[in-house]
Amino acid sequence: MFINQFKDSFKQEWSLIKSSSFLVSSGIISGLIATIFSIFLSRIFGPANFGIYKTAVAIAATAAYLLDLGIKYLLPRYIAEFERKAQSHNIADIIEKTFAFKGIIATAVLLSFWFFGPKIALIFFHSPDQTTLIWPIMILFTVIFFDISAPILLGFQNFKLIALSSVLIPLLHLLFGISLTFAFGIKGALIGTALAFIVGNIPAIKFIFKKSLRTKKIRTFAFGAALKEYSIPAYFANIPTYVAILIIPLLSIFYQQTSIGFYSFSLSFYIAAQMVPVSLANVMFPKIAQLNGRKRHREAFETFKRINIIYTPFVIIGSLAIIPLAHPIVKHLVPDFLPAVNMIKVQTISALFLGYFSIATNYAIASNKLKMATYLNWVLSIIFVVLAFYVISLSK
């Protein structure tokens, strides 16, 4: 029964799967590379310093994503619409206004980091000696905050370039991160992370510049109205999802960095397992938005159901594989992290099942069902927070 449903879903969504095959496969590859990178850093740093590094990255990422204000939803929706209408001038307009808007926010954040650096170090690292990490955190925040290439490429539905970037960034992260870590320790690892984002996005930046920024037509996009009517409501609907980014800084307030190191290591497997559903959700988003824009709501819902059916074998296979593999992988590669084995099993299996929420949430947002998206995100976030405190207790 299910096999027939899978074959039928695969056949009907073949054009979508074919155009996005690079994105899904690259999601798996990038997840594997990111996991390898975490294993390397874990061996170099040990649990405590690995926890400090992960906390520093999480502080930069938390600030960047929490202050995005829904831009990552605004860009793909309107760019997909403008691309269909051949309005390259409005695409250029929305990109330029986005950078100006982010520039104002970034200035305020960087000044706050600079003035409150010692207090930040004391709260999250439990030591004023880590104040020297603030300046690389500021650099990493700036790079992450201004990286809008992925949502722009989603709007253009250029899945091949998204796939390329998603592989290049973790690969360069591995290369830059490891070499700079040996040279400069945790600071070097943070700078390597920032460099990976910049260099890995060069092909995407070149495409975006060629596609949309060279236009002389009058630009008429009402950025403020779009921000108010779509971006900010979408942002508030998705606030619960930011708990996944905030969780490490939150846990670091209550737990020592060794426990944070174990949790962060297991979270790497959670993130890797989420690559497939997130990739499928991103691929689905523009199509659902376009179908609903044309009032073809039933067809959009059928696409959503078929994507879930296609995703299900990944859940089953991944859940069955991690149970026997987790212990030998950790024992042979990073024996210092053996207390995290059960954490890895729980995190991976949970991530695979919670992947359905990622797909459902993107469907709701693309369909402009923001209340539904909010409910889904609150349920997901509550589960994630409870899971985090349960998982970190497994290391004791």
N, C-alpha and C positions, 0 to 999 in steps of 0.2 A: 504493500500500500504506500508506505513512505517513499520507497525507491521509485515508484511510478510518479509520485508527486514531485520528487526531486528532478527526475528526467524531464517532466513537463515544465517545471519552473525554469530549469536550465535552458531548455529549448526556447521558451517564450522570452526570456531575458538575455538571449544569446548576444544580441547587438550591444546591450549594456555591458555584459560580462566581457565580451571581446574588446571593447574600447577601454575597459578598466582592468584588463588582466594584468597589465604592467603595474597598476596601482596596488592591486591585491597581493600579487607576488612580491612586489617591492616592500609592502607592509610586513610580510613574513620575513623577508631578508633583513630589513632594517631592525626588526625586533630581535633577530638572532645576533646581529652585529652589536646592538645596544647591550644585549645580555653578555656577550663576550667582553665588551668594554668594562662592564660592571665587574666581571670576574677578574680582569686584569687589575683594575683599580683596587679591588678588594684584597688581592694578594699584595699589592704595593703598600696600601695604607693600613690594613688591619681594621677590625670592627670600629674602633673609636674614631680614627681619622677619616675613615670612609663615611661615618655618620656625620662628621663635621662638613665634609665636602658636599654630601647630599643635602644637608640643611642649608648650606650657602646657596646651592643651585635653586633649592625650593623657595628661598626668600626672594631671589631675583625673579623667578618664574611666577610666584604668587603675586608680586607687585605688578608684573607685566600683564598677566591675564585678568586679574581683578579690575584693572583700570582700562581694559580694552573697551568696555561699555558697549559690547555687542557689535563692534566693527567687523569681527570675523563672520558674522551672520549677514551684516549689511552688504558687504562687498560681493559675495557670490550671488546673492539674490538679484541685485541691481545690474551687476556686470553681465549676468546671463541674459537679462532682459534687454540691455542696451546692445549686446552682441547680436541678438536675434533681430533687433531693429536697425542694425548697422549704424549705431550712434557712437562712434569712436570718440567724438568730442565730449560726450557725457562720461564715458569711461575715464578719459583723461582728467575730467573735472573731479570726479569722485575720489580718484587716487590722490590728486594734489591736495584736495581739501582734507582728506584723511591724514596725510602727513603733517599738515599745518595744525590740525586738531591734536594729534598725538604729540607734536612738538611742545605745545603749551603744557600738557599734562606731564611730559617727561622732565621738563625743567623744574617743576615743583617737586617731583619725586626725588630727583637727583640732589637737590638742595636739602631735602629732608634726610636722605641717607647720610649726607656729609655732616650735618649738624647733630644728628642723633646716633651716629655710628657706635660710640662706646656703649650706649644704652641698649642698642640692638644686639651687640656682641654679648652683653651680660645676660640678656633675657633668653636668647636662643642658643648660645654656646656655653653659657654659664662661666664665662671667663673674659675679662677685659683684654686679655692678651690677644684675642682673636679679632680685635678692632682692625688690624691690618688687612683683614679679608674684605672690608667694606668697599675699598676701591675696585677690586676685581668684580665684586657683586654688582657695583654700579655699572661697570662696562657690560657685564652679561645682561643686566636688566635692559639697558639701552638697545642692545642687539635684538633681544627677544621681543621687546615692545614694538620696535619698528619693522619687524619681520611680518609683512602682510602678503608675502608672495603666494602662500598656499591658498588663502581665500580668493585671491585674484585669479589664480590658475583654475580654481574650482568654477568660478564664474565663466571662464572661457571653455570649461570642460576639457582642458588640456591635461588629461590624466597621465600621459607619458612623461611630461615634465614634472608633474607632482611625484610620480614614481621615481624619476631620476633624482630629484632633490631628497626624497625620503631615504634613498640609499646612500647618496653622496654625503649627507650630513652626518649620519652615524659612523660612516667609514672614515671621514675626515676627523670626526670626534675621536675615533680610536687612534688615528695616526698622530694628530696634534696633541691630544690629551695625554697619551702615554709618554711621548717625548718631552713635553713641557712639564709633566709631573715629575719625571726623573730630574729635570733641571731646577724646577722652582717649587716643588711640592704641591700643596693644595692650591696655592695661587696660580701656579702653572696649569693645573687641571681646569680651573675656572676660565682662564684666558683661552685655553685650548677649546673649551666648549663654545665660547663666543666666536672664535676664528672659524670653527666648523660651520656654524650657522651662516657666516658671511660668505665664505668660499663656496660652500655647498649650494648656495642660492644664486650663484653667478649666472648659470644658464637660464634660470627662471627670470632673473632681472633683465637679462638681454632680450628675452622674448617679450616681456611686459613693455619694455621701452619701445621695441620695434612695433608692437601691436597697437599701442594706445597713446603713447605720449607725444608722438609727432603729428599733431593735428592743429590746424589753424582756424577751425570753425569756432563759432561762438559757443561757449560752454554755459549750459543752462540748468545743471543739476542743482536741486534745492537740498543741499546737504543737511542743513539744520532741521528741515521738516522731516527728512528721512530718518535722521538720528532720533527725533522725538517720536515719530509714528511707528517705526519698525525696530531700529537698532536697540534703543534703550528698553522697550518692552521685551524684546528677545533676550536681552542681557539679564533682566530681572527674572525672566522665566527660567533662565539657566544658572542663576546664582548658586543653587545647590550643587551643581557639577564642579564648581571651583573648590569644593571640599577636598577633592582628590589632589589638588595642587597644594592646598593649605595644610594637608594632614601632617607632613613631616615637620614644618615649623611648629604646628600645634603640639605634636607628640614631644618635640624637643624641649618644650617648656616643662614637661612632667617627668621625662625619662633622661637618663644619662646617655652620652653619645655612643657608648658600646651597644646599648639596646637599639638606638636609632640606626646604627650601622647594620645590625641584623635585619631590622624591619626594612630598611632601604634596599638591602640586597634582595629580600623576598619580593619587594615591590617592583624590582626590575623584571621579574618573571610575570607579575600582574600586567605591567605595561606592555611587555612583549606579547602576551596572550590577547591583549586588547587590540593589537594592530589589525587583525583580520576584521572584526566587527566595525571598527572605526573606519577602515578603508572602504568597506561595503557601504556604510552609512554615508560617507562623503561622496561616493560614486552615485548613490541613490538621490542625494539631496537636489542637484540641479534638475534632474528629470521630474521628480515629484513637484518641485516648484513650478516648472513649466506646464505640467499637466493640470495642476490646480489653477494656474493662471488662465488656462483655456477652459476652465470649468469641467474638466474631465476627471472628476473626483473618484469615481468608481475605478477607473483605470489606474489612478495613482495608488489607491488602496490595494489593488491586486498586485501591483509591482512591489509594494511593501511586504505583502504576504509571501511572495515568491522569493524575495531577498532573504527572509527569515528561514525559509525551507532550505535554500542554498547554503546558509550559514550553519545549519544544524550538524552536518557531518564533522565540521571543525570542532564543535563543542564535544561531541562524543569521543572522537579520536584523541583530542588533546587531553581530556580528562582522564581517559584510560592510560595514556602514555606517561603522564607526569608522576603517577603514584609509584611505579617501580624505578623510574629513572632519577628522581630527585636525589636520593641518598648517594648513589654511586657517582653522580656528577659532582656534587659538592665534596665528597670524600677525596676524590682524585684531583680536583682542581683547586679548591679553596677549603682545606680541612679546618681552618680556623673558624669557618662559618657553619660547621655542622649543627650547632644549636638552631640554625635557621631552616633546617630541612622540612620540618612539619609546617613551618610558616610558608615555605615555597609551595608545598602541595595545596594548602588552603587558598593561598593567593591566586595560584594559576587556575584552579577549578572555579573559584568564585568569579574571576575575570572572564572566563569563557561564558559562564551562564549570565553574568551581568551585561555581556555584550549585546544581548537582546534589547536591553534598555537603551544602549547607544543608538541602535538602529531605530527603535521606536521614537526616541526623542528627536532625532533628525527628521523623521517622517512628520512628526507633529509640528516642528518649526517650519519645515518647507511648506506644509499645508496651512500655515498661519494659525494653527490651533495652539496658541501660546498657553492657555490654561492647562490643556492636557500635557504639554511639555513641562510645565511647572510641577504638576502632580508627579509625573514620572521622575523628574529630577530630584524632588524631595524624597521620594521612596528610595531611589538609588543612593542618595547621599547619606540618608540615615543608615542604610545597610552598610555602606562603605565605612562610616565612622565607627559603628559597632564592631565591624569586622577588624578595623585597624587596631582598636584597643584589645580585642580578643587575640589577634595574631601576635601583637608585640608581647603579650603575656606568655606566649608559647616558648619564648627564648629564655625564660627564667628556669 
